[in-house]
Amino acid sequence: MFYCFNSQLISKIFAMVINFAYYNTFLAMKIYLQW
């Protein structure tokens, strides 16, 4: 039970980090293309 909860938490955090990095890259490309 604890392992399942822990793996779920890890996957959620991992997805958040991936989304954050993807969003930052998208924002940087947008700013770069505006120049």
N, CA, C and O atoms as a GROMACS GRO file, in nm:
protein
  140
    1MET      N    1   0.084  -0.120   0.000
    1MET     CA    2   0.000   0.000   0.000
    1MET      C    3   0.088   0.125   0.000
    1MET      O    4   0.069   0.217  -0.080
    2PHE      N    5   0.184   0.126   0.091
    2PHE     CA    6   0.273   0.242   0.098
    2PHE      C    7   0.354   0.255  -0.032
    2PHE      O    8   0.377   0.365  -0.080
    3TYR      N    9   0.396   0.140  -0.086
    3TYR     CA   10   0.475   0.143  -0.209
    3TYR      C   11   0.391   0.196  -0.326
    3TYR      O   12   0.441   0.272  -0.409
    4CYS      N   13   0.266   0.156  -0.330
    4CYS     CA   14   0.177   0.202  -0.438
    4CYS      C   15   0.158   0.353  -0.427
    4CYS      O   16   0.167   0.425  -0.527
    5PHE      N   17   0.133   0.401  -0.307
    5PHE     CA   18   0.115   0.544  -0.286
    5PHE      C   19   0.243   0.619  -0.321
    5PHE      O   20   0.239   0.724  -0.383
    6ASN      N   21   0.358   0.562  -0.280
    6ASN     CA   22   0.486   0.626  -0.306
    6ASN      C   23   0.513   0.634  -0.456
    6ASN      O   24   0.557   0.738  -0.505
    7SER      N   25   0.487   0.527  -0.529
    7SER     CA   26   0.512   0.527  -0.673
    7SER      C   27   0.416   0.624  -0.743
    7SER      O   28   0.454   0.690  -0.840
    8GLN      N   29   0.293   0.634  -0.694
    8GLN     CA   30   0.198   0.728  -0.752
    8GLN      C   31   0.248   0.871  -0.731
    8GLN      O   32   0.243   0.953  -0.822
    9LEU      N   33   0.297   0.899  -0.611
    9LEU     CA   34   0.347   1.031  -0.580
    9LEU      C   35   0.467   1.064  -0.668
    9LEU      O   36   0.479   1.174  -0.720
   10ILE      N   37   0.557   0.967  -0.683
   10ILE     CA   38   0.677   0.988  -0.765
   10ILE      C   39   0.637   1.013  -0.911
   10ILE      O   40   0.693   1.102  -0.975
   11SER      N   41   0.542   0.937  -0.962
   11SER     CA   42   0.500   0.956  -1.101
   11SER      C   43   0.434   1.093  -1.118
   11SER      O   44   0.451   1.158  -1.222
   12LYS      N   45   0.358   1.137  -1.018
   12LYS     CA   46   0.293   1.268  -1.025
   12LYS      C   47   0.397   1.379  -1.027
   12LYS      O   48   0.388   1.473  -1.106
   13ILE      N   49   0.496   1.368  -0.938
   13ILE     CA   50   0.602   1.469  -0.932
   13ILE      C   51   0.681   1.468  -1.063
   13ILE      O   52   0.716   1.573  -1.115
   14PHE      N   53   0.708   1.348  -1.115
   14PHE     CA   54   0.783   1.335  -1.240
   14PHE      C   55   0.707   1.402  -1.354
   14PHE      O   56   0.766   1.473  -1.435
   15ALA      N   57   0.576   1.379  -1.360
   15ALA     CA   58   0.495   1.440  -1.465
   15ALA      C   59   0.494   1.592  -1.450
   15ALA      O   60   0.498   1.664  -1.550
   16MET      N   61   0.488   1.641  -1.326
   16MET     CA   62   0.490   1.785  -1.303
   16MET      C   63   0.620   1.846  -1.351
   16MET      O   64   0.621   1.952  -1.415
   17VAL      N   65   0.732   1.779  -1.321
   17VAL     CA   66   0.863   1.829  -1.363
   17VAL      C   67   0.873   1.831  -1.515
   17VAL      O   68   0.923   1.926  -1.574
   18ILE      N   69   0.824   1.724  -1.579
   18ILE     CA   70   0.828   1.716  -1.726
   18ILE      C   71   0.743   1.828  -1.786
   18ILE      O   72   0.786   1.894  -1.881
   19ASN      N   73   0.624   1.849  -1.732
   19ASN     CA   74   0.537   1.955  -1.783
   19ASN      C   75   0.601   2.092  -1.764
   19ASN      O   76   0.592   2.177  -1.851
   20PHE      N   77   0.665   2.113  -1.648
   20PHE     CA   78   0.730   2.241  -1.620
   20PHE      C   79   0.843   2.266  -1.718
   20PHE      O   80   0.856   2.377  -1.771
   21ALA      N   81   0.924   2.164  -1.743
   21ALA     CA   82   1.036   2.178  -1.837
   21ALA      C   83   0.984   2.203  -1.979
   21ALA      O   84   1.038   2.286  -2.052
   22TYR      N   85   0.880   2.131  -2.018
   22TYR     CA   86   0.822   2.148  -2.151
   22TYR      C   87   0.766   2.289  -2.167
   22TYR      O   88   0.784   2.353  -2.271
   23TYR      N   89   0.697   2.339  -2.063
   23TYR     CA   90   0.640   2.472  -2.068
   23TYR      C   91   0.749   2.578  -2.077
   23TYR      O   92   0.736   2.675  -2.152
   24ASN      N   93   0.857   2.560  -2.000
   24ASN     CA   94   0.968   2.655  -2.005
   24ASN      C   95   1.032   2.657  -2.143
   24ASN      O   96   1.065   2.764  -2.194
   25THR      N   97   1.049   2.540  -2.203
   25THR     CA   98   1.108   2.533  -2.337
   25THR      C   99   1.017   2.603  -2.438
   25THR      O  100   1.065   2.676  -2.525
   26PHE      N  101   0.888   2.580  -2.428
   26PHE     CA  102   0.792   2.643  -2.518
   26PHE      C  103   0.796   2.795  -2.502
   26PHE      O  104   0.794   2.868  -2.601
   27LEU      N  105   0.802   2.842  -2.378
   27LEU     CA  106   0.806   2.985  -2.351
   27LEU      C  107   0.935   3.046  -2.407
   27LEU      O  108   0.932   3.153  -2.466
   28ALA      N  109   1.046   2.977  -2.388
   28ALA     CA  110   1.175   3.026  -2.438
   28ALA      C  111   1.173   3.033  -2.591
   28ALA      O  112   1.224   3.129  -2.649
   29MET      N  113   1.115   2.933  -2.656
   29MET     CA  114   1.108   2.934  -2.802
   29MET      C  115   1.019   3.049  -2.850
   29MET      O  116   1.051   3.115  -2.950
   30LYS      N  117   0.910   3.073  -2.780
   30LYS     CA  118   0.819   3.181  -2.816
   30LYS      C  119   0.891   3.316  -2.806
   30LYS      O  120   0.884   3.399  -2.897
   31ILE      N  121   0.960   3.337  -2.695
   31ILE     CA  122   1.034   3.462  -2.675
   31ILE      C  123   1.145   3.474  -2.779
   31ILE      O  124   1.170   3.582  -2.832
   32TYR      N  125   1.212   3.363  -2.808
   32TYR     CA  126   1.322   3.365  -2.905
   32TYR      C  127   1.271   3.398  -3.045
   32TYR      O  128   1.337   3.470  -3.121
   33LEU      N  129   1.154   3.346  -3.080
   33LEU     CA  130   1.099   3.371  -3.214
   33LEU      C  131   1.044   3.512  -3.226
   33LEU      O  132   1.030   3.563  -3.338
   34GLN      N  133   1.011   3.576  -3.116
   34GLN     CA  134   0.959   3.712  -3.121
   34GLN      C  135   1.068   3.814  -3.153
   34GLN      O  136   1.039   3.920  -3.207
   35TRP      N  137   1.192   3.783  -3.120
   35TRP     CA  138   1.300   3.879  -3.143
   35TRP      C  139   1.324   3.897  -3.291
   35TRP      O  140   1.411   3.973  -3.331
   0.00000   0.00000   0.00000
